[in-house]
Amino acid sequence: MVEEKKLVGKVTHYFPKVQAAVVMLESALKVGDRVKFIAPNGAEFEQEISSIQVDREPISEAKAGDEIGIGVSEPVKEGFEVFAI
């Protein structure tokens, strides 16, 4: 069975000290969603979204076109793609 993946957005920045990524969304995302980060070189990891912030304010859901901050469990870089799983 082929795993269905929907592109949610792309990482535009990473803050290593706080382990947070800035993601430009192409579709909606909410706290509790499971996502997969895929690097340009093919490396990948999965995690559940535990927090979303816009302008340092916590929100529970974001929509397409929003630029959000999310906590990440592993380091990411600009260009990583984020997929809903």
N, C-alpha and C positions, 0 to 999 in steps of 0.2 A: 504494500500500500504506500502510495506517495503522500508525504506529509504536505498538507495545504499550508502555505504561508502567505500572509498579506502584508505588504510593505506598509509600515506605520510611519517611518521617517528616517532621517539620517542624522548622525552625530555631527555637530558643528564645532564642539569644543569639549574639553575634558579638564576637570579640576582635580588633580591627584590628591591634594591635601584633604579634601572632603569627600573624595570618591564619588563625584557627581559628573554627569554628562549633560550637555545642552543638546537638545534634539529638536530639529525643525520637523513638525508633524505634517504628514500627508493624509492622515486619517485620525479619527478620535482615539483616545487612550484614557483609561481610568485606573485608579488605584485598584490592585487586585488582579489586573490582567497579567497573563504570562507572555513574555516576549523572548525572542532570540536575537542576539547581536551577532552579526556576521561581518568579519573584517574583509578588506579587499583581497587578502592572501588566503581566505577560506577558513581561517580560524573562527570558532564560534563558541558561544555559551548562552545558557538560558537562565532567566530569573523571573521572579514575580515583581511587579511594580509595587513598591511599598510606600513611595511618596512622590508627589509631583508638586513643583513650585513654578510660579510665574512671578517675576519681579520679587523674589524671596518670600512670597506669600504662599502658604500651602493651599492647594486646591484638590478636589477629588476626581475631577475629570477635565480633560482638555480636548479641543477640537482641531480639525485640520486647519493648518495655517498658523497655529500657535507655536511659539518657541518656548520650550519648557526645560526645566531642570529636573533630573531624576537621579536618585541614588543608584549606583551600580556596584555589583558584587566583584567585578574584575575591571582592571584598567581597559579603557577604550581610547580610540583616537578619532580624529576628524575623518569622515568618510565611511565609518562603520555604518551598516544599514541595520535598522531595527524592524523586526517582523513580529506580528501577532501570531501566536501559536495556540 
